Amino acid sequence: MFALVDCNNFYVSCQRVFEPAYKDKPVVVLSNNDGCVISRSEEAKKIGIKMGVPAFEIESFRVSHNLKVYSSNYALYGDMSHRVMSILAKLAPEIEIYSIDECFLQLTGFDAGFDFIKFGRELRHKILKYTGIPTCVGIARTKTLAKAANRIAKKEGHGVFMLDDEIDIQICLDKLSVEDVWGIGQRYASKLKSDNVVTALDFTNMPQSWVQKRMTVVGVRTWFELRGKSCIKLEHTSPDKKAICTSRSFGRLLDDFGAIEEAVCNFTARCAAKLRKQKSCAGFLIVFLYTDYFRKDLPQNSKSVTIKLPTHTNSSIELISYACNALKKAYSAGFLYKKAGVIVTDIIPQEQVLVGLFDEVDREKHQKIMQTIDKLNHSFGREKIKVGKQGFNKKWHLKSEYLSPCYTTKLSDVIEVS
Amino acid sequence: MAGLVPTKTLKNPKNKCRFSIATYVIPKRQWIKKQNVCIQFAHLYLSFVQIFNSFNDKPEFMIQIYNLNTVESPHLVPLVLSPISAGFPSPATDYLEEGIDLNKEVVKNPDSTFIAKVVGVSMIDAGFYPGDIIVVDKSLNAKNNDIAVCSIDGEFTLKRIKIEHDRVFLQPENKRFSPIFITPENDFLVWGIVTYLIKKTR
């Protein structure tokens, strides 16, 4: 048996734990840079706020419906997520953290008469009591069915739903449209629909060879899963990334080279830190720079520059110097830029780095410096020590006008009680 | 032993060895630093040797360490299995314990523990002064006389919980404040139970 535990409106719920005044009020959380709506309370959904609408469109609701708006506070959500996952890890034999607010549990080795629904209710109750976060639990024989069961648990409002009975499964799959099946993306869904396969039940009724032909083995796996045969196991470790990208929209349009350079240096440092965390080095570095596509009145200029590094590296110092060179090629004066980013790719484990014959960089020294910086930043806070080029101006910094305190990660930000 | 000078007695690096401290002799102190990896291996080997030793009366062992930096022939380091008399081994070794970890003492359940700060004077007679830090555990169930962080009609408040027959009220610890009686009309929640009060004294 598998269970999928999903936190309800997770970002909004995190905010509400520390602001009980907004318990029954419409609340939304905006994406990075206060761009668009990414999490809505049930009340916000009811007054017609759609997922993904830009922030300026909901401005009027703040007055008319007393809508509470938050900028995203990932320090808070990360900590709350960690608490939820930690509780689950103690209650289930095996778990897979699927995203910041979803977790699969593998429930094997229980007696035949084990009451899974009761177990699900206890999970929910415990997480709510311990952290204040409401959740929904879907239970079924496969991960894909557990995901479907979770949708029902959420919609029908009981919070726990088990999908085990054959007839129940048929009814549920008939109501589920193919694009909502876990593992079937938009592109496959539209392809399937053109073949008159609209619901998940239609999909499971197609012959295996038909699915194999159109959707390869991945589709067949989903097909088996929906028919109750578990093919997708829990993933315990996330595989190391093949490419790492750090990219942000600027808080406002920038034309000044210095400010953009500072941003790019910071993105590069972030990529380098991620590389070091997974103990690997990159061989290619890509810097890209975009003007604001939506401002048709402004001249457009978007460019990306790729650099092959002479030796694979994860040193912030080295990567930043290459990133600056790349940026010089990508940048032209006279444009207003909206977004920049850095991608590092051709990632290999750091033990497999081949040093060039004419390599003049003291790699051992770099490694020591990076280790020291990582250690210091770990104990004194992110980016306490950084490369000089990363600067202090922060003109590029994200907009987050409605940021709440970091209630759980900063002593100066904890709740106050009288 | 000829030609080797016992310069340093190495202790187990992490004190995690289940066996008593191994002592052995290494020729040059400088050399030890360079060969850190080998030395760690030697530790492992020694642990193994010691188990073996406990079954034998007079064993003889040699550890072979290869110097990675040069092409010289491997160094042969004889192993001394009885403690060398470079001082009496510390009698405290078997009793080593970790230090006191306040996190562990104060935070019994990290998943459900939150930190809050006291503002206002309603609990001053119970010792809660403005600026004090309190540790709040959400996992505990409220009992009569617990001090708790409650949310009442959307506001956080710190009070002593009194449960009497069929009614619940919040008792401030300051004569200038009066108790708050909870009615069904109130939106009331015991947010968490205060388990520790932390004060700064200078």
Interface residues (C-beta under 8 A of the other chain):
Chain A: P20 A21 Y22 K23 R83 S86 I87 K129 Y130 T131 G132 Y407 T408 L411 V414 I415 E416 V417 S418
Chain B: N109 P110 D111 S112 F114 I115 A116 K117 V118 V119 G120 S122 I133 I134 K138 S139 V149 S151 G154 E155 F156 T157 L158 D187 L189 W191
